[in-house]
Amino acid sequence: MSTHFVIVGNGAAGYRAAKALRRADPDAQVSVFSDERYPFYLRRQLGDYLAGSLSLEEVIFQSRNAYRRERIDLFLMTHIAGLDPKAHEVTFASGPSVRYDRLLLATGTRAVLPPIPGRDLAGVARFDTLTEASEIRASLTAVHRAVILREGVVGLCLAESLLARGVRVTQLMPGDRFWPDVLDEATSQRVETILEEAGVSLVRHAAARAIVGSGGRCAAVEMDEGRRVMADLVACGCRRRPAADVARRAGIEAARGIRVDGAFRTSARDVWAAGDVAEPVEGPGAAAGGPFCWQRAWTQGALAAASMIDRPAEPTPEAVRVRTDCFGHDLAVIGEGHLPAGGDVDAQIQRAPRDVLRRLVYRNDRLVGAVVLGTGETVHELNSLVAEQAPRSRVTDTLAPPAGVEPGDRVPTTFACHCPICAAEVVVHRGTPVGATVRCHPCNTDLVVCWDGRRGWLEIAPP
């Protein structure tokens, strides 16, 4: 009798797991349930979609027909009401239930609006899904001023997209600098400069106490001191919470997210969790409260699938907390890269041409964090070094440019950038010949390695 794999969630982790399970077990039944309207799409492209540079069809990565061809049963707009691990059943809000042999919870996160009056007004957005992005995009003809509450990856994406559509953007910051719980002071100041030069108005020490409406729609954000900032659109810029409520109600162990072991097994038999909803109990990803990462979810989907079919999978050391784009500047926060210097913590800031900033954080002479702004170069290597807490001497040797390598010959440093087709991260290792072809595995596209002596990038290989 074939195994029935049920996956709840069709984001990066769920989609990757479904594909891996189908490849590994051609006879299995693979069912994916999602409360979204659309098949799998790349969330990191929602900003380009909102800005108008991508169409809806271009954002959707996998059509429903593609699921059918691979014999993956996809159920959209299906809300999960409950889970019974003992009976191996998932119950839907519409009434029926489905039995599973093995279950993967890949429900991701949800944006959380601050608990203030007016958050239910029209024009108050979360920018969580493609449906919500479509709603915002359709409303932009009537939007001239937008306010983003608090800082984060979503806020950065929204600010750039809205500015591209001619909307005036105001970013509210509760403290005196941008994203202090994730960025160190130097990086924070540099990001503020980038935002202000792009046209974003930053308001410091601004805690929103209410969203003021007019005719059922948001009209302004009122701050603690009574000052108001006019707004046709109000968006949540950062707060996210793992969507773990179904697991909690079923008695599965959860803290901030669903607790999982090194093989992504939960406390319930035959139930796994992966992606942003999962909270490892040990290892580099175990620290609660970190931001959420598309690349990490993608990797965990494959690892969880291997575990579900009882195959060993070597976890990839993963310490990246944030990987995003800030108005054309690559930004990566790895491990405890935000820690201030002092006591047993030493921080080195390295500035390079092209506005590149790199901050290395050592504790007791071992690398525990890093921040890279302005380039994707060295992020891949730093991720491994931070995950291993490498000694300072090895960090220095690893990051040193190789001797005898000419810029026009081979790539002198490992760098990572996004595929121009699907936006997945592609790593090019030091020593790769310039002009070589590498493959983006998510979209199966051949890409040419380019290097101009200062930076690396990828271009689509000619047919």
N, C-alpha and C positions, 0 to 999 in steps of 0.2 A: 504494500500500500504506500502511495507517495506521501511525502511529508508536506504539510501545509504551513508555510511560513507567512505570518501576518505582520505587516509593517504599518504602524500608525505614524503618519507624517511623511510628506513627500518633498522635504527640503534636501539639503546637501547630503546629510547622513542617510536618510531614508532611501533616497534615489540611488545613491552609491551602493547601499546594501542590497537593494532589489536587483540591481544589475549583477552584482557579484554572486548572489545566491542563484540566479538563473544560470549563469555560466558554470557554476560549480555543480549544480544538480539539475540537469535538463528535464528530469521527470517530476520535479517538485511542483507544487502549486504555490505561486507567489502572489499574494494579495496586498495591495497598498491602499490605505484609507487616508483621505485628506479632507479637511474641512474647507480647503480653498477651492476657488472656481476654476483655476487653470492647472494644467500639468506642470511638470518641473520647469522652473525658470531660474536664472542666476540672479540672486538678490542683489549682488553687487552691481548689476546693470540697471537697477531701478532708478538710479540717479540720471543715467543717460536717457532712460525712457521719459522721465519727468521733464528733463531739459528739452525733449523733442528731437534728440539726435538718433533715437531708435524707435521703431514702430513696435506695436504689441506683438506682431508675428516674429520680429527679430529678437525679442526678449525671451520668448518661450523656447526653451532649449530642446524639449522633447515633446512631440505631438502625441495625441492619444493613439494615433495609428501606429506610432513607433512602439508604444507599450503593447499593443495587440500583436505586432510582428514578433515581439520577444516573449509573447505569452505571459505577460505580467498583467494581472487583473487590477485595473485602476478604478477606484471609486472616489469621485470628487464630491465636494459639498456634503460630506458625510461626517457628522459630528459624533464623536465617541462619548457616550454617556456614562459607561461603567466598564469595569474589568473584574473578572472573577478568576484569579490565578489557580484556585483549586479545581474549578470546573474547566479551565482552559477556554474561557469564553470572553469575547468582547461584545458589549452591548451598545447599540446605537440609539441616538435620541429619537429616531423614527420608529423604534420598537423592536426590530428583529435583532438576533445575536449571531455571531459567527464563532465557530470553534477553531482553535489553532493547535498546532503541535509545538511550534516555537514562535515567540512574539518578540518583536523589536519595537521599543518606544523611542521614536525620533521626533518628538513633538516640538522641539526647538524652544524658543522664548517668545514672550509677548511684551510689547512696550507697555509701560505703566505710566499713565498720566498722574500728575500730583493730585492729591485729594483736596482740591480747592473748588469753590463754587464756580459754575459755568463750564465745567469740563465736558458737559453733555451738549453744549451748543453746537449748531452746525458751523462748520469751518474749523473745528478743533480736530486735528488729525494725528494719527499714530505713524503712518508711513511704514506699516509692518509688512504688507503684502502687495502683490501686483494689483489686486482689486482696489486697495486703498490708494495706491499710486495712480491708478486710472481715474479714481474719483477726484483726487487733487488736480491731476492734469486737466480734467474736464472743467474744473472750476476756475482755472487760472485767468480766464478772460475777465473775471470780476475781482481778481486779487491784485492789489497794488502794493500792499505792505504785509509782511509776514514777521512773526515773532517766534523764535525757537527757544523753548524752555530747557535750560541746562545744556551741558556740553556732552559730546560723544560722537561716535562714528556716524550715527544717523543724522545728527545735527550738521556735521561737516558735509555730508552728501546732499542734504536738503539745501543748505546755504548755497552751494555751488550751482545746483540745478535751478533753484529759484532765481538766482542772479542772472543766469543764462536766459531766463524767460522775461527779464526786465522787472522783476519784483524787488522792492527794497526790503532788505533783510536785517533784522535786529536780533542779536544773540544775547540772551540774558545769562549772566554768570553769578552764582550765589556768592562767590568769593572775590578775591582781588586779582586772580589770574585764571587762565583757561585750563580746565580739566586737571586740577591739582592732585587728584587721587590716582591719576594714571601717568601724567607727564611731569618730568622734573622742571625746575624753574626756567632753565635756559631753553629747553625745547618749547615749553609753554609760551615764553616770550616770542620765540621765533614763529610759532603758529599764529599767535595774535597778530604779528606783523603781516603775515601772509593774508590773514582774513581781512584786516583793515585795508591793505593795499588792493584787495579784490573788491572792496566796497561794502563789507559787512560792518554794521555798527555794533560795537561791543559795549554792553552796559554792565559794569562791575557792581558787586554788592547788591544785586537785584534779585530778591526773592519774591516770586509771584504769589499774591494772596488771593486773587480772584481773576476770572476771565469775565469781562463785562460784555453783555450782549445788547443787540438792538434788533427787534423784529425776529427773534429766535436764532440770530446768527451772531458770532463773535464780532466785537467791534474794537476791543482794547484789552490789554492786560494791565491789571492794577497791582502795583508793588506794595510792600509793607509800609513804606513811608507815605503812601497815598498817591504817588506819581503814576501816571498812566502812559502806556505806549500804545498808540493806535495800531490795529491789526485786522486785516481781512482774513488772515489765516494764522492759526496758532498750532504749533507742532511740538511734540515731545522729542527732545534731542538725544536722550541717553538712557533713561531708566528702563531696564529690561529685567524680566523675571522668568526663570525656567518654567515651562508649561508642564508642571508635575502634579497638578491637582488630581487627575485620574489615578495616578499611581498611589498618591497618598491615601485617597479614599479606599483603594484596594488593599491597604495595609503594607504596601511596599516601602521599604526604608528610604526616606528622603530627608534631606536637610534643605539647603537652598535649591538643589536639584536632586535628581534620583541618584542615590549612591550606587556606584558600580565598582567591581574589582578590576584587576588588570586585564581581564578578558571581557569586560563590559557586561558581566552578569550582574543582575540585581539580586535583592534578597529573596525574590520569588523564583520558584523553580520554573525553568523554560521561559524566562522573561529576561530580555536584555534591554539596555538603553544606550544610546550613542548620540553624539552631537551636543548641541548647547544645553539640552535638558539633562545630560549626564554629569554627575559630579564624582570624579575619581576619589577613592578613599586614600590613595597614596600616589606618589610620583609627582612629576613636575606640574601636572594639571590639577593637583589636589587642593590648592589654595582657593578657598571660597571667595566670591566677590569680584573675581576678575572679569574683564569684558569678554565678549563672545566673539568667536573667530570662525569664518566660513571655511578656511583651509583646514582647521582642526576637525570640524564636523565632517568634512569630506573624507579625511583620513580615517576617522573613527568609524564611519559607515562600513568601510572595507574590512577593518579589523573586527568589528562586531559580527559581520557576515561570516568571516572565517571561524569565529568562536561558535556561532550557531550551528555550524556543520562539523564541529569537533575537530577543526584543523588548527594546528598551531600557527599563530601569526606574531611575528616579531614587531612589537610596538615601535613606532618611530619616535625618538626623543622629541618632545614638543614642548617648547617653552614660550612660544609667541602668544602674547596676550592680545595685541592689536596689530592688524595689518590693513592699512587703508590708504586712500589717496586724499591729499589735502591740496586742492587747486593745482594739480599737476606735480605735487611733491609727494613722493612715496614716504609713508610714515609707518614705522614698525616699533612696537614696544615689546621687549622680550624679557621674561622673568620679572625681576624686581628692578627694572631699569629706572624707575621713578625715585628710588631711595635717595634721600639727601646724604651728603658726605658727613662723616662725624663718627667718633668712636672707632669701632672695628670696620667701618664702611669707608671705602675710598672710591672716589669717582673721578674718571678722566674724561675730559671733553676734547674731542679732536675735530677741528674744523678743516674742511678741504675746499678746493675750488668748486664752483657751480652751486654755492650755498648748501653744501653737504655738511651735516652735523652728525657726529657719532659720539655717543656717551657710553662709556664702559664702567660698570659698577662692580667692585670687588669687595668681598667680605673675607677677612683673614686671608687675603691674597688669592682668593678663588673667585672666578667670575660668576656672579649671581644675577646679573641683569645687564641690559643694553637698550639703548634707544638709537635708532637710525632715522634721520630725516633728510629727504632730498634725493635718495637713491635706493634701489633695491639691492645694490651690491653689498656683499658680506652678510646679509640677513640670514641666508641659509646656513652659513658656517657659524654665525653667532648663536643661532638657535641650538645647534648641537653643543657648542661650547658651554652655553648657559645651562642646558639640560644636564650636562655632565659635571657642572661646576668645575671647569677646567682651571688648573693653576695659571697664574699670570704669565709665566714663561712660555707655556704652550699657546696661550692666546696670542702673544706677541709673534711667535714663530708662524702660527697659522695665518694671521692677517697680513704678514709681511708679503710684499709683492715678490713673486719668484724671480730669481736672478736669470738673466739671459733671455727673457721673453720680450720680444718686440711687440708693441701695440698692433702693428699691422700683420702679425704672424698668428699669435694665439691670444685668447682672452687672459689677461693677467690676474683676474680675480673672479671668484664665484659671484654671480649675481642672479637675482630672480626678478622676473617681470611677468606681466599678465598677457595671456594669449589674446591677440587682436580679434579672434573669432568668439571665444566663449568666456574670456576674462579669467580662466583658471590660471593659477600660478605655475610658471614653468621655470625650473632652475637650470642655469647654464654653469657648468663647473669650470673652475680655473684650468687653463691649458687646452680648452676646447678650441679647435681651429676656427678662425674667423671665416664665415661663409659656409660652415658646416650646417647640416640639416638636423634639427631635433624634432621630436614628435610631441604634440600636446595630446596626451592620452584621453582626457575627457571628451574632446571633440574630434580626435583622430586627424588633426591637421598638421601638415609638415610646415615647419618654420625655419627660417634662415637666421643664423646667429650673426649679428652685426656689432661692430666695435669701431669707434672713431678715435681711439686713443685716450678718451676721457670717460666714456660711458658705453654701456651695452644696451641693446634692445633686440627685438625679434620682429621679423617681417614675414608675411605669408610667402611660402615658396612658390615660384612661378610654375605653371603646369608643364 
